[in-house]
Amino acid sequence: MGSRKIEVWQEGNRLIIGDSPQLVVDLDSQENYILADGMKQPYLREVALSRDLLRRKAEKCPGKRGELLLCSGM
């Protein structure tokens, strides 16, 4: 299986992963959902990320925001 880059960006308190569908992680409430075709669907697996983790990893691994998860080993 080949590797591919997955786009990741942050909008306010939300971390958005992917193009379509998108996994949306609320960094404050830790509520997660899938956004597909303009509809929210609950994401039943736990995804726990914090702003501190993202900031530290970004400082250790400079580059584009889409490279952040690659640097963190996710």
HTML snippet that shows the backbone in 3Dmol.js (N, CA, C, O; Angstrom):
<script src="https://3Dmol.org/build/3Dmol-min.js"></script>
<div id="view" style="width:600px;height:400px;position:relative"></div>
<script>
const pdb = `
ATOM      1  N   MET A   1       0.850  -1.177   0.000  1.00  0.00           N
ATOM      2  CA  MET A   1       0.000   0.000   0.000  1.00  0.00           C
ATOM      3  C   MET A   1       0.895   1.240   0.000  1.00  0.00           C
ATOM      4  O   MET A   1       1.747   1.381   0.878  1.00  0.00           O
ATOM      5  N   GLY A   2       0.720   2.124  -0.953  1.00  0.00           N
ATOM      6  CA  GLY A   2       1.524   3.329  -1.066  1.00  0.00           C
ATOM      7  C   GLY A   2       1.102   4.385  -0.068  1.00  0.00           C
ATOM      8  O   GLY A   2      -0.021   4.370   0.437  1.00  0.00           O
ATOM      9  N   SER A   3       2.009   5.298   0.211  1.00  0.00           N
ATOM     10  CA  SER A   3       1.672   6.372   1.135  1.00  0.00           C
ATOM     11  C   SER A   3       1.067   7.535   0.362  1.00  0.00           C
ATOM     12  O   SER A   3       1.335   7.722  -0.825  1.00  0.00           O
ATOM     13  N   ARG A   4       0.254   8.303   1.056  1.00  0.00           N
ATOM     14  CA  ARG A   4      -0.331   9.490   0.441  1.00  0.00           C
ATOM     15  C   ARG A   4      -0.430  10.571   1.502  1.00  0.00           C
ATOM     16  O   ARG A   4      -0.528  10.282   2.694  1.00  0.00           O
ATOM     17  N   LYS A   5      -0.405  11.802   1.062  1.00  0.00           N
ATOM     18  CA  LYS A   5      -0.505  12.929   1.986  1.00  0.00           C
ATOM     19  C   LYS A   5      -1.974  13.237   2.236  1.00  0.00           C
ATOM     20  O   LYS A   5      -2.794  13.244   1.317  1.00  0.00           O
ATOM     21  N   ILE A   6      -2.280  13.488   3.482  1.00  0.00           N
ATOM     22  CA  ILE A   6      -3.635  13.853   3.876  1.00  0.00           C
ATOM     23  C   ILE A   6      -3.578  15.282   4.379  1.00  0.00           C
ATOM     24  O   ILE A   6      -2.782  15.604   5.261  1.00  0.00           O
ATOM     25  N   GLU A   7      -4.412  16.132   3.826  1.00  0.00           N
ATOM     26  CA  GLU A   7      -4.419  17.538   4.211  1.00  0.00           C
ATOM     27  C   GLU A   7      -5.000  17.699   5.610  1.00  0.00           C
ATOM     28  O   GLU A   7      -6.024  17.103   5.943  1.00  0.00           O
ATOM     29  N   VAL A   8      -4.328  18.514   6.423  1.00  0.00           N
ATOM     30  CA  VAL A   8      -4.748  18.782   7.798  1.00  0.00           C
ATOM     31  C   VAL A   8      -4.620  20.277   8.042  1.00  0.00           C
ATOM     32  O   VAL A   8      -3.608  20.882   7.689  1.00  0.00           O
ATOM     33  N   TRP A   9      -5.643  20.875   8.646  1.00  0.00           N
ATOM     34  CA  TRP A   9      -5.546  22.288   9.005  1.00  0.00           C
ATOM     35  C   TRP A   9      -6.413  22.560  10.212  1.00  0.00           C
ATOM     36  O   TRP A   9      -7.273  21.760  10.582  1.00  0.00           O
ATOM     37  N   GLN A  10      -6.165  23.718  10.822  1.00  0.00           N
ATOM     38  CA  GLN A  10      -6.884  24.103  12.025  1.00  0.00           C
ATOM     39  C   GLN A  10      -7.686  25.358  11.739  1.00  0.00           C
ATOM     40  O   GLN A  10      -7.176  26.317  11.159  1.00  0.00           O
ATOM     41  N   GLU A  11      -8.943  25.344  12.148  1.00  0.00           N
ATOM     42  CA  GLU A  11      -9.826  26.512  12.077  1.00  0.00           C
ATOM     43  C   GLU A  11     -10.362  26.748  13.477  1.00  0.00           C
ATOM     44  O   GLU A  11     -11.234  26.018  13.949  1.00  0.00           O
ATOM     45  N   GLY A  12      -9.839  27.765  14.137  1.00  0.00           N
ATOM     46  CA  GLY A  12     -10.270  28.041  15.503  1.00  0.00           C
ATOM     47  C   GLY A  12      -9.962  26.864  16.410  1.00  0.00           C
ATOM     48  O   GLY A  12      -8.809  26.453  16.534  1.00  0.00           O
ATOM     49  N   ASN A  13     -10.998  26.321  17.047  1.00  0.00           N
ATOM     50  CA  ASN A  13     -10.803  25.192  17.962  1.00  0.00           C
ATOM     51  C   ASN A  13     -10.996  23.841  17.269  1.00  0.00           C
ATOM     52  O   ASN A  13     -11.027  22.807  17.937  1.00  0.00           O
ATOM     53  N   ARG A  14     -11.125  23.836  15.949  1.00  0.00           N
ATOM     54  CA  ARG A  14     -11.357  22.582  15.220  1.00  0.00           C
ATOM     55  C   ARG A  14     -10.142  22.205  14.383  1.00  0.00           C
ATOM     56  O   ARG A  14      -9.548  23.042  13.704  1.00  0.00           O
ATOM     57  N   LEU A  15      -9.787  20.928  14.448  1.00  0.00           N
ATOM     58  CA  LEU A  15      -8.763  20.364  13.586  1.00  0.00           C
ATOM     59  C   LEU A  15      -9.496  19.577  12.512  1.00  0.00           C
ATOM     60  O   LEU A  15     -10.298  18.697  12.826  1.00  0.00           O
ATOM     61  N   ILE A  16      -9.230  19.886  11.251  1.00  0.00           N
ATOM     62  CA  ILE A  16      -9.934  19.255  10.137  1.00  0.00           C
ATOM     63  C   ILE A  16      -8.945  18.396   9.375  1.00  0.00           C
ATOM     64  O   ILE A  16      -7.888  18.864   8.951  1.00  0.00           O
ATOM     65  N   ILE A  17      -9.308  17.120   9.206  1.00  0.00           N
ATOM     66  CA  ILE A  17      -8.420  16.139   8.600  1.00  0.00           C
ATOM     67  C   ILE A  17      -9.091  15.570   7.360  1.00  0.00           C
ATOM     68  O   ILE A  17     -10.209  15.059   7.432  1.00  0.00           O
ATOM     69  N   GLY A  18      -8.410  15.658   6.224  1.00  0.00           N
ATOM     70  CA  GLY A  18      -8.914  15.071   4.991  1.00  0.00           C
ATOM     71  C   GLY A  18      -9.660  16.060   4.118  1.00  0.00           C
ATOM     72  O   GLY A  18      -9.903  17.206   4.496  1.00  0.00           O
ATOM     73  N   ASP A  19     -10.013  15.576   2.937  1.00  0.00           N
ATOM     74  CA  ASP A  19     -10.704  16.403   1.949  1.00  0.00           C
ATOM     75  C   ASP A  19     -12.190  16.082   1.933  1.00  0.00           C
ATOM     76  O   ASP A  19     -13.008  16.938   2.273  1.00  0.00           O
ATOM     77  N   SER A  20     -12.545  14.897   1.554  1.00  0.00           N
ATOM     78  CA  SER A  20     -13.948  14.491   1.540  1.00  0.00           C
ATOM     79  C   SER A  20     -14.010  12.974   1.611  1.00  0.00           C
ATOM     80  O   SER A  20     -13.534  12.294   0.702  1.00  0.00           O
ATOM     81  N   PRO A  21     -14.578  12.445   2.652  1.00  0.00           N
ATOM     82  CA  PRO A  21     -15.137  13.095   3.837  1.00  0.00           C
ATOM     83  C   PRO A  21     -14.027  13.655   4.736  1.00  0.00           C
ATOM     84  O   PRO A  21     -12.853  13.320   4.581  1.00  0.00           O
ATOM     85  N   GLN A  22     -14.425  14.509   5.669  1.00  0.00           N
ATOM     86  CA  GLN A  22     -13.483  15.124   6.589  1.00  0.00           C
ATOM     87  C   GLN A  22     -13.756  14.641   8.005  1.00  0.00           C
ATOM     88  O   GLN A  22     -14.907  14.501   8.419  1.00  0.00           O
ATOM     89  N   LEU A  23     -12.683  14.389   8.738  1.00  0.00           N
ATOM     90  CA  LEU A  23     -12.801  14.132  10.162  1.00  0.00           C
ATOM     91  C   LEU A  23     -12.573  15.458  10.860  1.00  0.00           C
ATOM     92  O   LEU A  23     -11.544  16.099  10.644  1.00  0.00           O
ATOM     93  N   VAL A  24     -13.509  15.883  11.691  1.00  0.00           N
ATOM     94  CA  VAL A  24     -13.410  17.151  12.405  1.00  0.00           C
ATOM     95  C   VAL A  24     -13.258  16.834  13.888  1.00  0.00           C
ATOM     96  O   VAL A  24     -14.096  16.147  14.474  1.00  0.00           O
ATOM     97  N   VAL A  25     -12.172  17.344  14.496  1.00  0.00           N
ATOM     98  CA  VAL A  25     -11.898  17.130  15.906  1.00  0.00           C
ATOM     99  C   VAL A  25     -12.001  18.471  16.611  1.00  0.00           C
ATOM    100  O   VAL A  25     -11.260  19.398  16.284  1.00  0.00           O
ATOM    101  N   ASP A  26     -12.909  18.589  17.572  1.00  0.00           N
ATOM    102  CA  ASP A  26     -13.037  19.799  18.372  1.00  0.00           C
ATOM    103  C   ASP A  26     -11.992  19.714  19.482  1.00  0.00           C
ATOM    104  O   ASP A  26     -12.089  18.855  20.358  1.00  0.00           O
ATOM    105  N   LEU A  27     -11.001  20.590  19.451  1.00  0.00           N
ATOM    106  CA  LEU A  27      -9.894  20.530  20.404  1.00  0.00           C
ATOM    107  C   LEU A  27     -10.307  20.916  21.807  1.00  0.00           C
ATOM    108  O   LEU A  27      -9.616  20.566  22.764  1.00  0.00           O
ATOM    109  N   ASP A  28     -11.420  21.630  21.962  1.00  0.00           N
ATOM    110  CA  ASP A  28     -11.887  22.023  23.290  1.00  0.00           C
ATOM    111  C   ASP A  28     -12.753  20.935  23.921  1.00  0.00           C
ATOM    112  O   ASP A  28     -12.487  20.505  25.044  1.00  0.00           O
ATOM    113  N   SER A  29     -13.774  20.493  23.215  1.00  0.00           N
ATOM    114  CA  SER A  29     -14.725  19.526  23.775  1.00  0.00           C
ATOM    115  C   SER A  29     -14.348  18.072  23.498  1.00  0.00           C
ATOM    116  O   SER A  29     -14.897  17.162  24.120  1.00  0.00           O
ATOM    117  N   GLN A  30     -13.401  17.843  22.555  1.00  0.00           N
ATOM    118  CA  GLN A  30     -13.000  16.511  22.113  1.00  0.00           C
ATOM    119  C   GLN A  30     -14.152  15.744  21.459  1.00  0.00           C
ATOM    120  O   GLN A  30     -14.112  14.516  21.375  1.00  0.00           O
ATOM    121  N   GLU A  31     -15.179  16.464  20.997  1.00  0.00           N
ATOM    122  CA  GLU A  31     -16.242  15.839  20.215  1.00  0.00           C
ATOM    123  C   GLU A  31     -15.752  15.746  18.771  1.00  0.00           C
ATOM    124  O   GLU A  31     -15.173  16.692  18.238  1.00  0.00           O
ATOM    125  N   ASN A  32     -15.992  14.604  18.155  1.00  0.00           N
ATOM    126  CA  ASN A  32     -15.498  14.363  16.813  1.00  0.00           C
ATOM    127  C   ASN A  32     -16.658  13.957  15.911  1.00  0.00           C
ATOM    128  O   ASN A  32     -17.609  13.311  16.352  1.00  0.00           O
ATOM    129  N   TYR A  33     -16.565  14.341  14.653  1.00  0.00           N
ATOM    130  CA  TYR A  33     -17.591  13.934  13.701  1.00  0.00           C
ATOM    131  C   TYR A  33     -17.013  13.888  12.297  1.00  0.00           C
ATOM    132  O   TYR A  33     -15.968  14.473  12.012  1.00  0.00           O
ATOM    133  N   ILE A  34     -17.712  13.184  11.439  1.00  0.00           N
ATOM    134  CA  ILE A  34     -17.367  13.106  10.028  1.00  0.00           C
ATOM    135  C   ILE A  34     -18.269  14.086   9.293  1.00  0.00           C
ATOM    136  O   ILE A  34     -19.480  14.097   9.512  1.00  0.00           O
ATOM    137  N   LEU A  35     -17.697  14.899   8.434  1.00  0.00           N
ATOM    138  CA  LEU A  35     -18.459  15.825   7.609  1.00  0.00           C
ATOM    139  C   LEU A  35     -18.382  15.333   6.173  1.00  0.00           C
ATOM    140  O   LEU A  35     -17.319  15.353   5.552  1.00  0.00           O
ATOM    141  N   ALA A  36     -19.524  14.890   5.652  1.00  0.00           N
ATOM    142  CA  ALA A  36     -19.581  14.368   4.286  1.00  0.00           C
ATOM    143  C   ALA A  36     -20.847  14.890   3.625  1.00  0.00           C
ATOM    144  O   ALA A  36     -21.937  14.785   4.186  1.00  0.00           O
ATOM    145  N   ASP A  37     -20.703  15.444   2.448  1.00  0.00           N
ATOM    146  CA  ASP A  37     -21.829  15.993   1.694  1.00  0.00           C
ATOM    147  C   ASP A  37     -22.635  16.989   2.526  1.00  0.00           C
ATOM    148  O   ASP A  37     -23.862  17.030   2.440  1.00  0.00           O
ATOM    149  N   GLY A  38     -21.932  17.795   3.334  1.00  0.00           N
ATOM    150  CA  GLY A  38     -22.580  18.826   4.131  1.00  0.00           C
ATOM    151  C   GLY A  38     -23.331  18.310   5.346  1.00  0.00           C
ATOM    152  O   GLY A  38     -24.005  19.086   6.023  1.00  0.00           O
ATOM    153  N   MET A  39     -23.233  17.028   5.638  1.00  0.00           N
ATOM    154  CA  MET A  39     -23.947  16.448   6.785  1.00  0.00           C
ATOM    155  C   MET A  39     -22.942  15.946   7.819  1.00  0.00           C
ATOM    156  O   MET A  39     -21.910  15.373   7.471  1.00  0.00           O
ATOM    157  N   LYS A  40     -23.264  16.171   9.113  1.00  0.00           N
ATOM    158  CA  LYS A  40     -22.425  15.692  10.208  1.00  0.00           C
ATOM    159  C   LYS A  40     -22.881  14.305  10.626  1.00  0.00           C
ATOM    160  O   LYS A  40     -24.076  14.051  10.777  1.00  0.00           O
ATOM    161  N   GLN A  41     -21.929  13.421  10.810  1.00  0.00           N
ATOM    162  CA  GLN A  41     -22.209  12.087  11.324  1.00  0.00           C
ATOM    163  C   GLN A  41     -21.255  11.848  12.489  1.00  0.00           C
ATOM    164  O   GLN A  41     -20.064  12.137  12.370  1.00  0.00           O
ATOM    165  N   PRO A  42     -21.745  11.331  13.602  1.00  0.00           N
ATOM    166  CA  PRO A  42     -20.849  11.086  14.736  1.00  0.00           C
ATOM    167  C   PRO A  42     -19.723  10.145  14.355  1.00  0.00           C
ATOM    168  O   PRO A  42     -19.926   9.194  13.601  1.00  0.00           O
ATOM    169  N   TYR A  43     -18.539  10.411  14.875  1.00  0.00           N
ATOM    170  CA  TYR A  43     -17.399   9.522  14.694  1.00  0.00           C
ATOM    171  C   TYR A  43     -17.253   8.755  15.995  1.00  0.00           C
ATOM    172  O   TYR A  43     -16.972   9.350  17.035  1.00  0.00           O
ATOM    173  N   LEU A  44     -17.436   7.464  15.951  1.00  0.00           N
ATOM    174  CA  LEU A  44     -17.571   6.667  17.162  1.00  0.00           C
ATOM    175  C   LEU A  44     -16.254   6.266  17.812  1.00  0.00           C
ATOM    176  O   LEU A  44     -16.255   5.742  18.926  1.00  0.00           O
ATOM    177  N   ARG A  45     -15.149   6.499  17.150  1.00  0.00           N
ATOM    178  CA  ARG A  45     -13.847   6.193  17.751  1.00  0.00           C
ATOM    179  C   ARG A  45     -13.289   7.448  18.405  1.00  0.00           C
ATOM    180  O   ARG A  45     -13.516   8.557  17.921  1.00  0.00           O
ATOM    181  N   GLU A  46     -12.570   7.280  19.489  1.00  0.00           N
ATOM    182  CA  GLU A  46     -12.015   8.414  20.210  1.00  0.00           C
ATOM    183  C   GLU A  46     -10.785   8.970  19.491  1.00  0.00           C
ATOM    184  O   GLU A  46      -9.889   8.225  19.096  1.00  0.00           O
ATOM    185  N   VAL A  47     -10.763  10.274  19.333  1.00  0.00           N
ATOM    186  CA  VAL A  47      -9.600  10.989  18.807  1.00  0.00           C
ATOM    187  C   VAL A  47      -9.318  12.087  19.813  1.00  0.00           C
ATOM    188  O   VAL A  47     -10.121  13.009  19.962  1.00  0.00           O
ATOM    189  N   ALA A  48      -8.193  12.005  20.506  1.00  0.00           N
ATOM    190  CA  ALA A  48      -7.863  12.978  21.539  1.00  0.00           C
ATOM    191  C   ALA A  48      -6.570  13.692  21.159  1.00  0.00           C
ATOM    192  O   ALA A  48      -5.490  13.103  21.186  1.00  0.00           O
ATOM    193  N   LEU A  49      -6.696  14.951  20.812  1.00  0.00           N
ATOM    194  CA  LEU A  49      -5.552  15.782  20.456  1.00  0.00           C
ATOM    195  C   LEU A  49      -5.650  17.081  21.242  1.00  0.00           C
ATOM    196  O   LEU A  49      -6.747  17.533  21.572  1.00  0.00           O
ATOM    197  N   SER A  50      -4.520  17.667  21.536  1.00  0.00           N
ATOM    198  CA  SER A  50      -4.539  18.945  22.242  1.00  0.00           C
ATOM    199  C   SER A  50      -3.767  19.983  21.445  1.00  0.00           C
ATOM    200  O   SER A  50      -2.928  19.648  20.610  1.00  0.00           O
ATOM    201  N   ARG A  51      -4.061  21.235  21.711  1.00  0.00           N
ATOM    202  CA  ARG A  51      -3.338  22.327  21.052  1.00  0.00           C
ATOM    203  C   ARG A  51      -1.853  22.279  21.413  1.00  0.00           C
ATOM    204  O   ARG A  51      -1.003  22.562  20.568  1.00  0.00           O
ATOM    205  N   ASP A  52      -1.530  21.919  22.670  1.00  0.00           N
ATOM    206  CA  ASP A  52      -0.131  21.848  23.097  1.00  0.00           C
ATOM    207  C   ASP A  52       0.642  20.827  22.278  1.00  0.00           C
ATOM    208  O   ASP A  52       1.760  21.105  21.843  1.00  0.00           O
ATOM    209  N   LEU A  53       0.072  19.663  22.062  1.00  0.00           N
ATOM    210  CA  LEU A  53       0.724  18.629  21.274  1.00  0.00           C
ATOM    211  C   LEU A  53       0.989  19.132  19.863  1.00  0.00           C
ATOM    212  O   LEU A  53       2.082  18.943  19.329  1.00  0.00           O
ATOM    213  N   LEU A  54       0.011  19.760  19.268  1.00  0.00           N
ATOM    214  CA  LEU A  54       0.163  20.250  17.907  1.00  0.00           C
ATOM    215  C   LEU A  54       1.228  21.340  17.833  1.00  0.00           C
ATOM    216  O   LEU A  54       2.016  21.364  16.888  1.00  0.00           O
ATOM    217  N   ARG A  55       1.264  22.226  18.796  1.00  0.00           N
ATOM    218  CA  ARG A  55       2.230  23.322  18.795  1.00  0.00           C
ATOM    219  C   ARG A  55       3.653  22.785  18.970  1.00  0.00           C
ATOM    220  O   ARG A  55       4.558  23.188  18.239  1.00  0.00           O
ATOM    221  N   ARG A  56       3.859  21.882  19.930  1.00  0.00           N
ATOM    222  CA  ARG A  56       5.204  21.338  20.159  1.00  0.00           C
ATOM    223  C   ARG A  56       5.701  20.587  18.941  1.00  0.00           C
ATOM    224  O   ARG A  56       6.859  20.738  18.553  1.00  0.00           O
ATOM    225  N   LYS A  57       4.857  19.792  18.340  1.00  0.00           N
ATOM    226  CA  LYS A  57       5.282  19.029  17.174  1.00  0.00           C
ATOM    227  C   LYS A  57       5.606  19.968  16.017  1.00  0.00           C
ATOM    228  O   LYS A  57       6.554  19.714  15.273  1.00  0.00           O
ATOM    229  N   ALA A  58       4.850  21.036  15.850  1.00  0.00           N
ATOM    230  CA  ALA A  58       5.100  21.978  14.758  1.00  0.00           C
ATOM    231  C   ALA A  58       6.447  22.665  14.941  1.00  0.00           C
ATOM    232  O   ALA A  58       7.152  22.924  13.966  1.00  0.00           O
ATOM    233  N   GLU A  59       6.809  22.964  16.197  1.00  0.00           N
ATOM    234  CA  GLU A  59       8.089  23.616  16.450  1.00  0.00           C
ATOM    235  C   GLU A  59       9.247  22.664  16.164  1.00  0.00           C
ATOM    236  O   GLU A  59      10.288  23.086  15.660  1.00  0.00           O
ATOM    237  N   LYS A  60       9.070  21.386  16.483  1.00  0.00           N
ATOM    238  CA  LYS A  60      10.130  20.405  16.269  1.00  0.00           C
ATOM    239  C   LYS A  60      10.252  20.017  14.807  1.00  0.00           C
ATOM    240  O   LYS A  60      11.316  19.581  14.366  1.00  0.00           O
ATOM    241  N   CYS A  61       9.182  20.171  14.057  1.00  0.00           N
ATOM    242  CA  CYS A  61       9.164  19.708  12.677  1.00  0.00           C
ATOM    243  C   CYS A  61       8.622  20.825  11.798  1.00  0.00           C
ATOM    244  O   CYS A  61       7.453  20.785  11.415  1.00  0.00           O
ATOM    245  N   PRO A  62       9.434  21.812  11.472  1.00  0.00           N
ATOM    246  CA  PRO A  62       8.936  22.936  10.673  1.00  0.00           C
ATOM    247  C   PRO A  62       8.534  22.487   9.272  1.00  0.00           C
ATOM    248  O   PRO A  62       9.064  21.512   8.738  1.00  0.00           O
ATOM    249  N   GLY A  63       7.608  23.202   8.702  1.00  0.00           N
ATOM    250  CA  GLY A  63       7.160  22.890   7.352  1.00  0.00           C
ATOM    251  C   GLY A  63       5.704  23.244   7.207  1.00  0.00           C
ATOM    252  O   GLY A  63       5.139  23.954   8.039  1.00  0.00           O
ATOM    253  N   LYS A  64       5.099  22.749   6.153  1.00  0.00           N
ATOM    254  CA  LYS A  64       3.699  23.040   5.891  1.00  0.00           C
ATOM    255  C   LYS A  64       2.817  22.349   6.909  1.00  0.00           C
ATOM    256  O   LYS A  64       3.190  21.311   7.454  1.00  0.00           O
ATOM    257  N   ARG A  65       1.641  22.920   7.172  1.00  0.00           N
ATOM    258  CA  ARG A  65       0.746  22.341   8.179  1.00  0.00           C
ATOM    259  C   ARG A  65       0.312  20.935   7.836  1.00  0.00           C
ATOM    260  O   ARG A  65       0.023  20.153   8.742  1.00  0.00           O
ATOM    261  N   GLY A  66       0.256  20.581   6.562  1.00  0.00           N
ATOM    262  CA  GLY A  66      -0.126  19.240   6.164  1.00  0.00           C
ATOM    263  C   GLY A  66       0.912  18.193   6.513  1.00  0.00           C
ATOM    264  O   GLY A  66       0.620  16.998   6.511  1.00  0.00           O
ATOM    265  N   GLU A  67       2.145  18.644   6.818  1.00  0.00           N
ATOM    266  CA  GLU A  67       3.209  17.716   7.192  1.00  0.00           C
ATOM    267  C   GLU A  67       3.226  17.435   8.688  1.00  0.00           C
ATOM    268  O   GLU A  67       3.984  16.578   9.142  1.00  0.00           O
ATOM    269  N   LEU A  68       2.420  18.127   9.448  1.00  0.00           N
ATOM    270  CA  LEU A  68       2.447  18.027  10.900  1.00  0.00           C
ATOM    271  C   LEU A  68       2.182  16.616  11.382  1.00  0.00           C
ATOM    272  O   LEU A  68       2.929  16.112  12.221  1.00  0.00           O
ATOM    273  N   LEU A  69       1.151  15.964  10.888  1.00  0.00           N
ATOM    274  CA  LEU A  69       0.843  14.615  11.349  1.00  0.00           C
ATOM    275  C   LEU A  69       1.891  13.622  10.915  1.00  0.00           C
ATOM    276  O   LEU A  69       2.129  12.641  11.619  1.00  0.00           O
ATOM    277  N   LEU A  70       2.530  13.842   9.776  1.00  0.00           N
ATOM    278  CA  LEU A  70       3.613  12.956   9.370  1.00  0.00           C
ATOM    279  C   LEU A  70       4.763  13.053  10.346  1.00  0.00           C
ATOM    280  O   LEU A  70       5.395  12.046  10.666  1.00  0.00           O
ATOM    281  N   CYS A  71       5.044  14.264  10.828  1.00  0.00           N
ATOM    282  CA  CYS A  71       6.137  14.458  11.776  1.00  0.00           C
ATOM    283  C   CYS A  71       5.807  13.848  13.124  1.00  0.00           C
ATOM    284  O   CYS A  71       6.710  13.401  13.832  1.00  0.00           O
ATOM    285  N   SER A  72       4.533  13.818  13.498  1.00  0.00           N
ATOM    286  CA  SER A  72       4.149  13.291  14.797  1.00  0.00           C
ATOM    287  C   SER A  72       3.998  11.776  14.774  1.00  0.00           C
ATOM    288  O   SER A  72       3.777  11.159  15.815  1.00  0.00           O
ATOM    289  N   GLY A  73       4.117  11.171  13.587  1.00  0.00           N
ATOM    290  CA  GLY A  73       4.026   9.724  13.496  1.00  0.00           C
ATOM    291  C   GLY A  73       2.611   9.207  13.444  1.00  0.00           C
ATOM    292  O   GLY A  73       2.393   8.008  13.616  1.00  0.00           O
ATOM    293  N   MET A  74       1.644  10.068  13.212  1.00  0.00           N
ATOM    294  CA  MET A  74       0.250   9.627  13.147  1.00  0.00           C
ATOM    295  C   MET A  74      -0.054   9.109  11.777  1.00  0.00           C
ATOM    296  O   MET A  74      -1.180   8.686  11.512  1.00  0.00           O
TER     297      MET A  74
END
`;
const viewer = $3Dmol.createViewer("view");
viewer.addModel(pdb, "pdb");
viewer.setStyle({}, {cartoon: {color: "spectrum"}});
viewer.zoomTo();
viewer.render();
</script>
